Amino acid sequence: MKTFLRFLGNLAVIIIAFVFYTVLQLGYAQKKVNLLFAIILAVLTVAVIYWMY
């Protein structure tokens, strides 16, 4: 059970990191991204991926 919960937690972290990264890419593609927002989102994406590691 503990392994299954760890798996679900890791899966949730992967999905969150993917959503952050997708939002960041969409902002760059539309060239409507605020620089501060982009930096915060990039740092959050890296932090989530590092936390999962």
PyMOL Python script that loads the backbone (N, CA, C, O; Angstrom):
from pymol import cmd

cmd.read_pdbstr("""\
ATOM      1  N   MET A   1       0.816  -1.191   0.000  1.00  0.00           N
ATOM      2  CA  MET A   1       0.000   0.000   0.000  1.00  0.00           C
ATOM      3  C   MET A   1       0.864   1.261   0.000  1.00  0.00           C
ATOM      4  O   MET A   1       0.555   2.245  -0.672  1.00  0.00           O
ATOM      5  N   LYS A   2       1.949   1.208   0.767  1.00  0.00           N
ATOM      6  CA  LYS A   2       2.834   2.360   0.842  1.00  0.00           C
ATOM      7  C   LYS A   2       3.472   2.653  -0.522  1.00  0.00           C
ATOM      8  O   LYS A   2       3.630   3.813  -0.905  1.00  0.00           O
ATOM      9  N   THR A   3       3.836   1.595  -1.246  1.00  0.00           N
ATOM     10  CA  THR A   3       4.436   1.743  -2.565  1.00  0.00           C
ATOM     11  C   THR A   3       3.425   2.331  -3.550  1.00  0.00           C
ATOM     12  O   THR A   3       3.773   3.160  -4.390  1.00  0.00           O
ATOM     13  N   PHE A   4       2.182   1.896  -3.437  1.00  0.00           N
ATOM     14  CA  PHE A   4       1.144   2.406  -4.322  1.00  0.00           C
ATOM     15  C   PHE A   4       0.902   3.894  -4.078  1.00  0.00           C
ATOM     16  O   PHE A   4       0.738   4.655  -5.031  1.00  0.00           O
ATOM     17  N   LEU A   5       0.878   4.312  -2.832  1.00  0.00           N
ATOM     18  CA  LEU A   5       0.684   5.728  -2.518  1.00  0.00           C
ATOM     19  C   LEU A   5       1.867   6.569  -2.997  1.00  0.00           C
ATOM     20  O   LEU A   5       1.688   7.698  -3.454  1.00  0.00           O
ATOM     21  N   ARG A   6       3.066   6.018  -2.891  1.00  0.00           N
ATOM     22  CA  ARG A   6       4.243   6.720  -3.403  1.00  0.00           C
ATOM     23  C   ARG A   6       4.145   6.875  -4.920  1.00  0.00           C
ATOM     24  O   ARG A   6       4.485   7.922  -5.471  1.00  0.00           O
ATOM     25  N   PHE A   7       3.679   5.828  -5.580  1.00  0.00           N
ATOM     26  CA  PHE A   7       3.482   5.883  -7.032  1.00  0.00           C
ATOM     27  C   PHE A   7       2.469   6.962  -7.401  1.00  0.00           C
ATOM     28  O   PHE A   7       2.702   7.734  -8.330  1.00  0.00           O
ATOM     29  N   LEU A   8       1.348   7.024  -6.686  1.00  0.00           N
ATOM     30  CA  LEU A   8       0.341   8.044  -6.964  1.00  0.00           C
ATOM     31  C   LEU A   8       0.887   9.449  -6.710  1.00  0.00           C
ATOM     32  O   LEU A   8       0.581  10.380  -7.456  1.00  0.00           O
ATOM     33  N   GLY A   9       1.686   9.600  -5.671  1.00  0.00           N
ATOM     34  CA  GLY A   9       2.300  10.894  -5.393  1.00  0.00           C
ATOM     35  C   GLY A   9       3.245  11.317  -6.499  1.00  0.00           C
ATOM     36  O   GLY A   9       3.226  12.470  -6.929  1.00  0.00           O
ATOM     37  N   ASN A  10       4.067  10.397  -6.959  1.00  0.00           N
ATOM     38  CA  ASN A  10       4.987  10.697  -8.059  1.00  0.00           C
ATOM     39  C   ASN A  10       4.233  11.014  -9.343  1.00  0.00           C
ATOM     40  O   ASN A  10       4.638  11.896 -10.100  1.00  0.00           O
ATOM     41  N   LEU A  11       3.161  10.313  -9.588  1.00  0.00           N
ATOM     42  CA  LEU A  11       2.346  10.576 -10.767  1.00  0.00           C
ATOM     43  C   LEU A  11       1.732  11.978 -10.701  1.00  0.00           C
ATOM     44  O   LEU A  11       1.688  12.690 -11.704  1.00  0.00           O
ATOM     45  N   ALA A  12       1.268  12.362  -9.535  1.00  0.00           N
ATOM     46  CA  ALA A  12       0.702  13.704  -9.361  1.00  0.00           C
ATOM     47  C   ALA A  12       1.760  14.774  -9.596  1.00  0.00           C
ATOM     48  O   ALA A  12       1.476  15.799 -10.216  1.00  0.00           O
ATOM     49  N   VAL A  13       2.973  14.548  -9.109  1.00  0.00           N
ATOM     50  CA  VAL A  13       4.059  15.511  -9.303  1.00  0.00           C
ATOM     51  C   VAL A  13       4.409  15.630 -10.782  1.00  0.00           C
ATOM     52  O   VAL A  13       4.661  16.732 -11.269  1.00  0.00           O
ATOM     53  N   ILE A  14       4.427  14.530 -11.489  1.00  0.00           N
ATOM     54  CA  ILE A  14       4.717  14.554 -12.924  1.00  0.00           C
ATOM     55  C   ILE A  14       3.649  15.355 -13.663  1.00  0.00           C
ATOM     56  O   ILE A  14       3.969  16.155 -14.542  1.00  0.00           O
ATOM     57  N   ILE A  15       2.405  15.146 -13.314  1.00  0.00           N
ATOM     58  CA  ILE A  15       1.314  15.878 -13.969  1.00  0.00           C
ATOM     59  C   ILE A  15       1.408  17.368 -13.670  1.00  0.00           C
ATOM     60  O   ILE A  15       1.204  18.185 -14.568  1.00  0.00           O
ATOM     61  N   ILE A  16       1.709  17.738 -12.439  1.00  0.00           N
ATOM     62  CA  ILE A  16       1.851  19.149 -12.076  1.00  0.00           C
ATOM     63  C   ILE A  16       2.999  19.785 -12.840  1.00  0.00           C
ATOM     64  O   ILE A  16       2.852  20.890 -13.363  1.00  0.00           O
ATOM     65  N   ALA A  17       4.132  19.114 -12.915  1.00  0.00           N
ATOM     66  CA  ALA A  17       5.280  19.647 -13.658  1.00  0.00           C
ATOM     67  C   ALA A  17       4.933  19.793 -15.135  1.00  0.00           C
ATOM     68  O   ALA A  17       5.326  20.774 -15.766  1.00  0.00           O
ATOM     69  N   PHE A  18       4.211  18.842 -15.686  1.00  0.00           N
ATOM     70  CA  PHE A  18       3.818  18.911 -17.090  1.00  0.00           C
ATOM     71  C   PHE A  18       2.888  20.101 -17.342  1.00  0.00           C
ATOM     72  O   PHE A  18       3.024  20.791 -18.352  1.00  0.00           O
ATOM     73  N   VAL A  19       1.958  20.341 -16.438  1.00  0.00           N
ATOM     74  CA  VAL A  19       1.031  21.471 -16.582  1.00  0.00           C
ATOM     75  C   VAL A  19       1.791  22.792 -16.506  1.00  0.00           C
ATOM     76  O   VAL A  19       1.551  23.684 -17.319  1.00  0.00           O
ATOM     77  N   PHE A  20       2.706  22.934 -15.542  1.00  0.00           N
ATOM     78  CA  PHE A  20       3.514  24.153 -15.435  1.00  0.00           C
ATOM     79  C   PHE A  20       4.298  24.389 -16.715  1.00  0.00           C
ATOM     80  O   PHE A  20       4.331  25.505 -17.232  1.00  0.00           O
ATOM     81  N   TYR A  21       4.925  23.346 -17.223  1.00  0.00           N
ATOM     82  CA  TYR A  21       5.740  23.464 -18.425  1.00  0.00           C
ATOM     83  C   TYR A  21       4.889  23.829 -19.639  1.00  0.00           C
ATOM     84  O   TYR A  21       5.303  24.638 -20.468  1.00  0.00           O
ATOM     85  N   THR A  22       3.709  23.237 -19.744  1.00  0.00           N
ATOM     86  CA  THR A  22       2.818  23.529 -20.859  1.00  0.00           C
ATOM     87  C   THR A  22       2.350  24.982 -20.828  1.00  0.00           C
ATOM     88  O   THR A  22       2.323  25.648 -21.863  1.00  0.00           O
ATOM     89  N   VAL A  23       1.985  25.472 -19.654  1.00  0.00           N
ATOM     90  CA  VAL A  23       1.563  26.866 -19.529  1.00  0.00           C
ATOM     91  C   VAL A  23       2.707  27.795 -19.922  1.00  0.00           C
ATOM     92  O   VAL A  23       2.491  28.800 -20.598  1.00  0.00           O
ATOM     93  N   LEU A  24       3.908  27.464 -19.504  1.00  0.00           N
ATOM     94  CA  LEU A  24       5.069  28.278 -19.849  1.00  0.00           C
ATOM     95  C   LEU A  24       5.301  28.280 -21.362  1.00  0.00           C
ATOM     96  O   LEU A  24       5.578  29.332 -21.940  1.00  0.00           O
ATOM     97  N   GLN A  25       5.192  27.135 -21.999  1.00  0.00           N
ATOM     98  CA  GLN A  25       5.371  27.057 -23.452  1.00  0.00           C
ATOM     99  C   GLN A  25       4.292  27.838 -24.199  1.00  0.00           C
ATOM    100  O   GLN A  25       4.588  28.515 -25.185  1.00  0.00           O
ATOM    101  N   LEU A  26       3.056  27.751 -23.742  1.00  0.00           N
ATOM    102  CA  LEU A  26       1.978  28.483 -24.399  1.00  0.00           C
ATOM    103  C   LEU A  26       2.201  29.988 -24.306  1.00  0.00           C
ATOM    104  O   LEU A  26       1.915  30.722 -25.252  1.00  0.00           O
ATOM    105  N   GLY A  27       2.705  30.442 -23.182  1.00  0.00           N
ATOM    106  CA  GLY A  27       2.999  31.860 -23.025  1.00  0.00           C
ATOM    107  C   GLY A  27       4.067  32.325 -23.993  1.00  0.00           C
ATOM    108  O   GLY A  27       3.951  33.402 -24.577  1.00  0.00           O
ATOM    109  N   TYR A  28       5.103  31.525 -24.170  1.00  0.00           N
ATOM    110  CA  TYR A  28       6.164  31.884 -25.109  1.00  0.00           C
ATOM    111  C   TYR A  28       5.686  31.808 -26.555  1.00  0.00           C
ATOM    112  O   TYR A  28       6.088  32.633 -27.375  1.00  0.00           O
ATOM    113  N   ALA A  29       4.847  30.849 -26.879  1.00  0.00           N
ATOM    114  CA  ALA A  29       4.370  30.688 -28.244  1.00  0.00           C
ATOM    115  C   ALA A  29       3.477  31.863 -28.654  1.00  0.00           C
ATOM    116  O   ALA A  29       3.505  32.299 -29.805  1.00  0.00           O
ATOM    117  N   GLN A  30       2.695  32.365 -27.717  1.00  0.00           N
ATOM    118  CA  GLN A  30       1.801  33.480 -28.019  1.00  0.00           C
ATOM    119  C   GLN A  30       2.474  34.832 -27.781  1.00  0.00           C
ATOM    120  O   GLN A  30       1.904  35.874 -28.102  1.00  0.00           O
ATOM    121  N   LYS A  31       3.660  34.818 -27.230  1.00  0.00           N
ATOM    122  CA  LYS A  31       4.435  36.027 -26.932  1.00  0.00           C
ATOM    123  C   LYS A  31       3.649  37.011 -26.077  1.00  0.00           C
ATOM    124  O   LYS A  31       3.757  38.228 -26.233  1.00  0.00           O
ATOM    125  N   LYS A  32       2.859  36.452 -25.171  1.00  0.00           N
ATOM    126  CA  LYS A  32       2.077  37.272 -24.254  1.00  0.00           C
ATOM    127  C   LYS A  32       2.436  36.935 -22.809  1.00  0.00           C
ATOM    128  O   LYS A  32       1.583  37.000 -21.924  1.00  0.00           O
ATOM    129  N   VAL A  33       3.670  36.583 -22.574  1.00  0.00           N
ATOM    130  CA  VAL A  33       4.068  36.150 -21.244  1.00  0.00           C
ATOM    131  C   VAL A  33       4.778  37.304 -20.526  1.00  0.00           C
ATOM    132  O   VAL A  33       5.626  37.991 -21.096  1.00  0.00           O
ATOM    133  N   ASN A  34       4.411  37.486 -19.287  1.00  0.00           N
ATOM    134  CA  ASN A  34       5.076  38.451 -18.435  1.00  0.00           C
ATOM    135  C   ASN A  34       6.399  37.832 -17.977  1.00  0.00           C
ATOM    136  O   ASN A  34       6.435  36.656 -17.617  1.00  0.00           O
ATOM    137  N   LEU A  35       7.465  38.595 -17.986  1.00  0.00           N
ATOM    138  CA  LEU A  35       8.782  38.057 -17.655  1.00  0.00           C
ATOM    139  C   LEU A  35       8.819  37.504 -16.236  1.00  0.00           C
ATOM    140  O   LEU A  35       9.370  36.427 -16.010  1.00  0.00           O
ATOM    141  N   LEU A  36       8.250  38.214 -15.289  1.00  0.00           N
ATOM    142  CA  LEU A  36       8.235  37.743 -13.904  1.00  0.00           C
ATOM    143  C   LEU A  36       7.450  36.444 -13.786  1.00  0.00           C
ATOM    144  O   LEU A  36       7.878  35.521 -13.093  1.00  0.00           O
ATOM    145  N   PHE A  37       6.303  36.365 -14.458  1.00  0.00           N
ATOM    146  CA  PHE A  37       5.495  35.150 -14.455  1.00  0.00           C
ATOM    147  C   PHE A  37       6.276  33.983 -15.050  1.00  0.00           C
ATOM    148  O   PHE A  37       6.225  32.870 -14.527  1.00  0.00           O
ATOM    149  N   ALA A  38       6.991  34.232 -16.131  1.00  0.00           N
ATOM    150  CA  ALA A  38       7.766  33.173 -16.785  1.00  0.00           C
ATOM    151  C   ALA A  38       8.875  32.669 -15.872  1.00  0.00           C
ATOM    152  O   ALA A  38       9.113  31.463 -15.795  1.00  0.00           O
ATOM    153  N   ILE A  39       9.550  33.570 -15.185  1.00  0.00           N
ATOM    154  CA  ILE A  39      10.635  33.170 -14.291  1.00  0.00           C
ATOM    155  C   ILE A  39      10.087  32.363 -13.121  1.00  0.00           C
ATOM    156  O   ILE A  39      10.649  31.327 -12.767  1.00  0.00           O
ATOM    157  N   ILE A  40       8.997  32.826 -12.519  1.00  0.00           N
ATOM    158  CA  ILE A  40       8.405  32.102 -11.388  1.00  0.00           C
ATOM    159  C   ILE A  40       7.930  30.725 -11.822  1.00  0.00           C
ATOM    160  O   ILE A  40       8.155  29.741 -11.118  1.00  0.00           O
ATOM    161  N   LEU A  41       7.280  30.648 -12.965  1.00  0.00           N
ATOM    162  CA  LEU A  41       6.783  29.360 -13.450  1.00  0.00           C
ATOM    163  C   LEU A  41       7.922  28.411 -13.800  1.00  0.00           C
ATOM    164  O   LEU A  41       7.823  27.211 -13.546  1.00  0.00           O
ATOM    165  N   ALA A  42       8.994  28.927 -14.375  1.00  0.00           N
ATOM    166  CA  ALA A  42      10.148  28.083 -14.697  1.00  0.00           C
ATOM    167  C   ALA A  42      10.793  27.549 -13.424  1.00  0.00           C
ATOM    168  O   ALA A  42      11.160  26.376 -13.359  1.00  0.00           O
ATOM    169  N   VAL A  43      10.932  28.395 -12.422  1.00  0.00           N
ATOM    170  CA  VAL A  43      11.517  27.958 -11.147  1.00  0.00           C
ATOM    171  C   VAL A  43      10.621  26.923 -10.479  1.00  0.00           C
ATOM    172  O   VAL A  43      11.114  25.936  -9.933  1.00  0.00           O
ATOM    173  N   LEU A  44       9.321  27.138 -10.517  1.00  0.00           N
ATOM    174  CA  LEU A  44       8.397  26.162  -9.947  1.00  0.00           C
ATOM    175  C   LEU A  44       8.466  24.822 -10.671  1.00  0.00           C
ATOM    176  O   LEU A  44       8.413  23.768 -10.036  1.00  0.00           O
ATOM    177  N   THR A  45       8.582  24.857 -11.983  1.00  0.00           N
ATOM    178  CA  THR A  45       8.690  23.622 -12.751  1.00  0.00           C
ATOM    179  C   THR A  45       9.942  22.846 -12.365  1.00  0.00           C
ATOM    180  O   THR A  45       9.888  21.637 -12.136  1.00  0.00           O
ATOM    181  N   VAL A  46      11.058  23.543 -12.296  1.00  0.00           N
ATOM    182  CA  VAL A  46      12.313  22.885 -11.911  1.00  0.00           C
ATOM    183  C   VAL A  46      12.226  22.373 -10.482  1.00  0.00           C
ATOM    184  O   VAL A  46      12.704  21.276 -10.193  1.00  0.00           O
ATOM    185  N   ALA A  47      11.628  23.141  -9.586  1.00  0.00           N
ATOM    186  CA  ALA A  47      11.503  22.717  -8.186  1.00  0.00           C
ATOM    187  C   ALA A  47      10.641  21.467  -8.061  1.00  0.00           C
ATOM    188  O   ALA A  47      10.968  20.560  -7.296  1.00  0.00           O
ATOM    189  N   VAL A  48       9.555  21.415  -8.800  1.00  0.00           N
ATOM    190  CA  VAL A  48       8.677  20.238  -8.738  1.00  0.00           C
ATOM    191  C   VAL A  48       9.394  19.006  -9.277  1.00  0.00           C
ATOM    192  O   VAL A  48       9.301  17.924  -8.696  1.00  0.00           O
ATOM    193  N   ILE A  49      10.105  19.168 -10.382  1.00  0.00           N
ATOM    194  CA  ILE A  49      10.840  18.033 -10.946  1.00  0.00           C
ATOM    195  C   ILE A  49      11.949  17.590  -9.994  1.00  0.00           C
ATOM    196  O   ILE A  49      12.172  16.392  -9.821  1.00  0.00           O
ATOM    197  N   TYR A  50      12.641  18.538  -9.381  1.00  0.00           N
ATOM    198  CA  TYR A  50      13.705  18.196  -8.428  1.00  0.00           C
ATOM    199  C   TYR A  50      13.113  17.506  -7.202  1.00  0.00           C
ATOM    200  O   TYR A  50      13.695  16.552  -6.686  1.00  0.00           O
ATOM    201  N   TRP A  51      11.970  17.978  -6.736  1.00  0.00           N
ATOM    202  CA  TRP A  51      11.312  17.385  -5.568  1.00  0.00           C
ATOM    203  C   TRP A  51      10.928  15.932  -5.853  1.00  0.00           C
ATOM    204  O   TRP A  51      11.015  15.071  -4.977  1.00  0.00           O
ATOM    205  N   MET A  52      10.505  15.676  -7.085  1.00  0.00           N
ATOM    206  CA  MET A  52      10.141  14.315  -7.443  1.00  0.00           C
ATOM    207  C   MET A  52      11.374  13.408  -7.451  1.00  0.00           C
ATOM    208  O   MET A  52      11.307  12.239  -7.072  1.00  0.00           O
ATOM    209  N   TYR A  53      12.510  13.982  -7.895  1.00  0.00           N
ATOM    210  CA  TYR A  53      13.731  13.205  -7.973  1.00  0.00           C
ATOM    211  C   TYR A  53      14.164  12.781  -6.594  1.00  0.00           C
ATOM    212  O   TYR A  53      15.185  12.109  -6.448  1.00  0.00           O
TER     213      TYR A  53
END
""", "prot")
cmd.dss("prot")
cmd.show_as("cartoon", "prot")
cmd.util.cbc("prot")
cmd.orient("prot")
